[in-house]
Amino acid sequence: MVAQLLIGLINGSFYALLSLGLAIIFGLLNIINFAHGALYMLGAFVAWIGLTQIGPVLGSLVGMPGFAVNYWVALLVAPLVVAAFSVVIERTMLRRLYKLDHLYGLLFTFGLALVLEGLFTHWYGVAGQSYNVPAALSGPVRIEALGIVLPKYRLWVVVASLVVCFGTWWAIERTKLGAYLRAGTENPKLLKAFGVNVPLMITLTYGYGVFLAGFAGVLAAPIFQVSPLMGSNLIIVVFAVVVIGGMGSIGGSILTGLGLGLVEGLSKVVYPEASAVVIFVIMAIVLMIKPAGLFGKEA
């Protein structure tokens, strides 16, 4: 049971990272970003391409045949590349939809996800690509208190995601920058009157929300196969997590993601057949009792 709970905590770490990005984009920009799963996939692919293709090319140019864009470089660079791509999309297309009904943003981002998945399926096929665990994080670590052995890399995923998630929550809820972001969603005209560049702030906020998706993609690359469909297999669960926590609730998305990962892991021990649907059952119950979600605010 302890082992399954730890596996659930690892899955919950990915749920928390991805749902946090979705909550930031919806809560601060009012956009339902259905392309989030595809951007998560893009982060994993940028890391894989850097290791297998860009690295060798750069190595041949500088006379270092064994050169590669390693995991630690990719962990920073790949999310930035994905965020830069999303900023271009936001400035050229998505910005036109902010004042329209939510449905337009949903349809646009859903179409963007289909385009990205279609392109990468055409280029690389649906078979997954492997990405090796970095040497510093390979091998197991024994947790004596629990009497179990856990791969170092999976423990790193939990720690890294917790640090990023709660660091983001603190920045949004406890800093001056976070106050500007929240004010920008409630009264952008008044905030602009105080000299704040609201359009730039919105663009950077969207970019950071997507940065989290790219970061999660790089973390996932050594655990799961890097595949064009890896995002579409996860995004439905993540949307359920966001709905349960409350659309736009930053802290709710983190706590709900981690909690539901543990519930999913526990269900694999108690009743394995229910593990694939337990999150959706919880979502249905929560929506009947509290439609705004556990941590959401009523309209």
Secondary structure, DSSP 8 states (H G I E B T S, - for coil): -HHHHHHHHHHHHHHHHHHHHHHHHHHHH----TTHHHHHHHHHHHHHHIIIIIHHHHHHHHT-TT----HHHHHHHHHHHHHHHHHHHHHHTGGGGTTS-HHHHHHHHHHHHHHHHHHHHHHH-SS-B-----GGG-SEEEETTTTEEEEHHHHHHHHHHHHHHHHHHHHHHHSHHHHHHHHHHH-HHHHHHTT--HHHHHHHHHHHHHHHHHHHHHHHTTTS-B-TTTTHHHHHHHHHHHHHH-TT-HHHHHHHHHHHHHHHHHHHHH-GGGTTTHHHHHHHHHHHH-TT-SS----
